[in-house]
Amino acid sequence: MRKLLLMLMFVASVSWPVLAQSTTVGSWKTIDDDTGKPKSVVEIYERGGKYYGKVTKLFRSPGEEQNPMCKSCDPKDKRYQQPVIGMEIIEGLEKDGDEYEDGTILDPENGKVYDCKLWVEDGNLQVRGYISFLFRTQTWLPYK
């Protein structure tokens, strides 16, 4: 009985990484590139066969505006002057194997919209924003 229990504990510990989040759908914590601190929570969901992401929470200091408006967004963009919390910042991704691509992502801080690609790696979400061959990839962490 003791050997069986030890074997089950070993199998569970080896299998744990497999149980990590393996789909983009869900909530993800973004990390500030400069400070390394949590910045926001983005919920990714499927709608009509495409994938979208909206900001559901911001991690702000008491002295900061708690739900800023997207003042830097293009005035022609529907998100211009809209609150960041609740804002759809990822739009129109299509699933292609293990990746989600051909969509866009908005950086509400600077108002710029980039082409976007997502994939899960080691239980974390890799988020790549790019223009032509120039890109930046961020790692977002699962958020419960």
ChimeraX attribute file (.defattr): number of C-alpha atoms within 10 A of each C-alpha:
attribute: neighborCount
match mode: 1-to-1
recipient: residues
	/A:1	6
	/A:2	7
	/A:3	8
	/A:4	9
	/A:5	10
	/A:6	11
	/A:7	12
	/A:8	12
	/A:9	12
	/A:10	11
	/A:11	11
	/A:12	13
	/A:13	11
	/A:14	10
	/A:15	11
	/A:16	9
	/A:17	12
	/A:18	12
	/A:19	9
	/A:20	13
	/A:21	18
	/A:22	17
	/A:23	15
	/A:24	26
	/A:25	15
	/A:26	16
	/A:27	20
	/A:28	23
	/A:29	24
	/A:30	24
	/A:31	18
	/A:32	13
	/A:33	11
	/A:34	6
	/A:35	8
	/A:36	9
	/A:37	12
	/A:38	16
	/A:39	16
	/A:40	19
	/A:41	24
	/A:42	27
	/A:43	22
	/A:44	21
	/A:45	16
	/A:46	16
	/A:47	9
	/A:48	6
	/A:49	10
	/A:50	16
	/A:51	20
	/A:52	22
	/A:53	25
	/A:54	19
	/A:55	22
	/A:56	16
	/A:57	17
	/A:58	18
	/A:59	16
	/A:60	13
	/A:61	8
	/A:62	7
	/A:63	6
	/A:64	9
	/A:65	9
	/A:66	15
	/A:67	15
	/A:68	15
	/A:69	18
	/A:70	20
	/A:71	17
	/A:72	15
	/A:73	21
	/A:74	15
	/A:75	12
	/A:76	7
	/A:77	11
	/A:78	9
	/A:79	21
	/A:80	17
	/A:81	15
	/A:82	17
	/A:83	16
	/A:84	23
	/A:85	18
	/A:86	15
	/A:87	18
	/A:88	18
	/A:89	20
	/A:90	25
	/A:91	19
	/A:92	20
	/A:93	23
	/A:94	18
	/A:95	18
	/A:96	10
	/A:97	7
	/A:98	13
	/A:99	15
	/A:100	20
	/A:101	19
	/A:102	15
	/A:103	19
	/A:104	19
	/A:105	23
	/A:106	20
	/A:107	15
	/A:108	21
	/A:109	13
	/A:110	12
	/A:111	17
	/A:112	12
	/A:113	19
	/A:114	18
	/A:115	19
	/A:116	24
	/A:117	22
	/A:118	23
	/A:119	21
	/A:120	18
	/A:121	14
	/A:122	11
	/A:123	18
	/A:124	20
	/A:125	24
	/A:126	18
	/A:127	19
	/A:128	19
	/A:129	20
	/A:130	17
	/A:131	11
	/A:132	7
	/A:133	5
	/A:134	7
	/A:135	12
	/A:136	10
	/A:137	14
	/A:138	16
	/A:139	19
	/A:140	22
	/A:141	18
	/A:142	18
	/A:143	13
	/A:144	8
